[in-house]
Amino acid sequence: MRYISWLFQIFLFMVLLGFALKNSQPVTLHYFFGYLWQSTLVIVLLLFFAVGAALGILATLGIWFRQRRELLRLKREISDLKKLNSSSL
């Protein structure tokens, strides 16, 4: 299984390297008020992918923290019920 994982990682690296080499031409992004940014297409795509992934992670953090709080509350409730049950016997 480890060899398959390594082969997949090498394959993915080669595909991404080929993509980066084939898309090295400069692109210009135009902003408001006449601002512009010029960089290679690969850098622009990587930057926007990273920003999108970071925003996706930030969007799920609220749900994750709420679920952790609920899990801790339910564990406390189970513990209290076990104590109550053991003391009544």
Secondary structure, 3 states (H helix, E strand, C coil): CHHHHHHHHHHHHHHHHHHHHHCCCEEEEECHHHCEEEEEHHHHHHHHHHHHHHHHHHHHHHHHHHHHHHHHHHHHHHHHHHHHHHHHC
